[in-house]
């Protein structure tokens, strides 16, 4: 029995295999993996709230368990949350009842880094909620589903600490200071990544939405170069990494490729991303994940509309083995459940027909 088959039976990625290998294996069977970013609809399904689920790991796991039992995705992630690391560092964070937590702007100076480096984020109660959620995913969900986890990207975490406008300006007028901050945020993210992997995470997805506004040169310097350290850490532990950036990333694909990640999770065509063109641009060993809009037909259409849109995307990607069907970003909790079902069933039932 070869190691790739061991992957499929145990639900583990081993160190000399990649996410691309798994995609090729499934592609040889003329099918696709389906991995929508699906957390928030499960909040409504369980009758809990986003606030409670993001602070109580038992409630959080209930959300993920009902999502898996209902829709059977091939990969499942906890609720998407860009506030975890910043909150663990003491940043003022708002916790609305029915919205994801939001980090407010705090006073910050690069001299604060020395103080922040003394904080042990592994003792933060809210960060531990995500660690324990992953641990419950590991023991409570079957091996057939890959258990993912999110971390905030280095540049985005820097922007949360110092302010988005300040970070953007620093790329031009104070790059040395921004590099120092990104060095610190990367170390923080790697520490969080270590905890997630120890808890049982099998895929790490780096969320870097703020970096979409950077030009390619600054993107490579303040995002991709630091994400490379995260991907190297994960690779050394046999864990694949995904680079997820909202918005139009077509101009950044070349620089994203230098980060060493296994996959790109790309936004929808409505956001400006042409997945076929992206697949042509990027080396075949990098997996393309995407890219049905979470706020288009999935939100406002009927199941037949969702099926048609999904089929169009699937057919357009037939010649590319390195593809996983997903959504362009996380789904709002008000999306009709029948539309989610139509999306996943269409993807799972589709069979590749090469021209």
ABEGO torsion letter per residue (X at the ends): XBAAAAAAAAGBBBAABBAAAAAAAAAAAGBBBBBBBAAAAAAAAAGBBAAAAAABAAAAAAAAAAAAAAAGBABBBBBBBAAAAAAAAGBBBBBBAABBBBBBBBBBBAAAAAAAAABBAAABAAAAAAAAAAAAAAAABBAABBBBBBBBBAAAAAAAAAEAAAAAAAAAABAAAAAAAAAAAAAAAAAAAAAAAAAGBABBBBBBAAAAABBAAAAAAAAAAAAAAAAAAAAAAGBBBBBBBBEBAAAAAAAAAAAGBABBBBBBAAAGBBAAAAAAABBAABBBBOABBAABAAAABBAAAAAAAAAAAAAAAAABABBBBBBABBBBAABBAAAAAAAAAAAAABBBBBX
